[in-house]
Amino acid sequence: MDIFELISLKGTSRILLALHRNGQLTYSELVKIIGYSTTTSRALKRLMKLELINRKVLDKDYRPVIYYLTEDGKELVKIIQQLLNFQRKIIEAKKDKTSKQ
């Protein structure tokens, strides 16, 4: 799987960006952000398999699990942010061009 395929998969970029903004989140917090538990679950498994995120059990009895970015995940977020900034520039340039016509 190449990088473009990975970040285009449903929920993947949103999870990475949410973890970047918040530092760490529980599964239920991520579901609220993504909106679908199945999508969130699949994306989390995929991201853990690629070692872009990790999970940690906070309390063995209660079992709250938090997810957080690995160093590779943090690097990927930087790339995603650059792509989003580039996309914004293109959209703004098109708006400016259209409004001048």
Phi and psi in degrees as a GROMACS rama.xvg file:
@    title "Ramachandran Plot"
@    xaxis  label "Phi"
@    yaxis  label "Psi"
@TYPE xy
-88.109  170.203  ASP-2
-61.976  -38.9381  ILE-3
-68.1376  -37.6007  PHE-4
-64.9713  -43.1456  GLU-5
-61.1321  -51.1519  LEU-6
-74.1513  -13.9579  ILE-7
-88.4058  -11.7524  SER-8
-67.7364  140.827  LEU-9
-53.8626  125.261  LYS-10
88.1939  -21.6317  GLY-11
-61.5134  -56.3991  THR-12
-63.6863  -38.0379  SER-13
-63.8535  -39.1779  ARG-14
-65.5011  -47.8865  ILE-15
-59.0976  -45.5148  LEU-16
-67.3512  -37.7697  LEU-17
-64.8021  -41.917  ALA-18
-67.4879  -34.7889  LEU-19
-63.7372  -44.8372  HIS-20
-68.1376  -37.5253  ARG-21
-104.197  -11.3307  ASN-22
86.0232  -56.7159  GLY-23
-154.426  149.298  GLN-24
-144.154  153.207  LEU-25
-83.3794  168.571  THR-26
-58.9054  -46.1064  TYR-27
-64.7326  -34.9578  SER-28
-65.6387  -40.1251  GLU-29
-66.5943  -39.1359  LEU-30
-61.0998  -40.2192  VAL-31
-60.9155  -37.0695  LYS-32
-74.0805  -45.9664  ILE-33
-78.8604  -40.484  ILE-34
102.777  -17.9503  GLY-35
-136.04  127.024  TYR-36
-67.9245  -37.4245  SER-37
-64.4403  -45.7371  THR-38
-61.6566  -44.5251  THR-39
-62.6416  -46.07  THR-40
-60.6143  -46.9005  SER-41
-62.8314  -45.0941  ARG-42
-64.2321  -41.3512  ALA-43
-61.8923  -44.7469  LEU-44
-60.6697  -43.9192  LYS-45
-63.3089  -45.3485  ARG-46
-67.6664  -35.7168  LEU-47
-69.0923  -41.1387  MET-48
-60.5571  -36.4993  LYS-49
-85.1799  1.71895  LEU-50
59.2733  37.8266  GLU-51
-95.1039  -21.4231  LEU-52
-136.42  161.49  ILE-53
-127.156  163.535  ASN-54
-125.432  150.611  ARG-55
-140.079  130.071  LYS-56
-85.4222  122.537  VAL-57
-80.2257  -37.3031  LEU-58
-142.624  119.792  ASP-59
-62.4837  -29.0613  LYS-60
-78.9277  -48.6989  ASP-61
-84.8842  -29.3148  TYR-62
65.7896  37.2509  ARG-63
-71.542  130.245  PRO-64
-111.461  133.805  VAL-65
-113.478  150.77  ILE-66
-115.351  144.834  TYR-67
-150.88  160.468  TYR-68
-76.6368  143.486  LEU-69
-85.3808  177.033  THR-70
-61.8121  -40.781  GLU-71
-63.8988  -38.1021  ASP-72
-62.6305  -40.2161  GLY-73
-63.7501  -39.1705  LYS-74
-65.7262  -40.3315  GLU-75
-65.1698  -37.9548  LEU-76
-60.0712  -40.0907  VAL-77
-58.9795  -41.6605  LYS-78
-66.4565  -43.7057  ILE-79
-60.6563  -43.0534  ILE-80
-62.9617  -39.3128  GLN-81
-63.7703  -41.7805  GLN-82
-63.7604  -41.623  LEU-83
-64.9902  -40.3982  LEU-84
-63.9959  -41.1859  ASN-85
-62.7339  -42.7125  PHE-86
-60.8333  -43.6738  GLN-87
-60.7533  -42.0036  ARG-88
-62.014  -42.5991  LYS-89
-64.1075  -45.0273  ILE-90
-62.7596  -44.5394  ILE-91
-63.9536  -39.4738  GLU-92
-64.11  -39.4818  ALA-93
-66.8675  -39.4487  LYS-94
-63.2855  -44.6636  LYS-95
-61.8242  -42.8195  ASP-96
-64.2202  -42.0063  LYS-97
-67.3218  -41.2913  THR-98
-70.1011  -24.101  SER-99
-81.5153  -15.5212  LYS-100
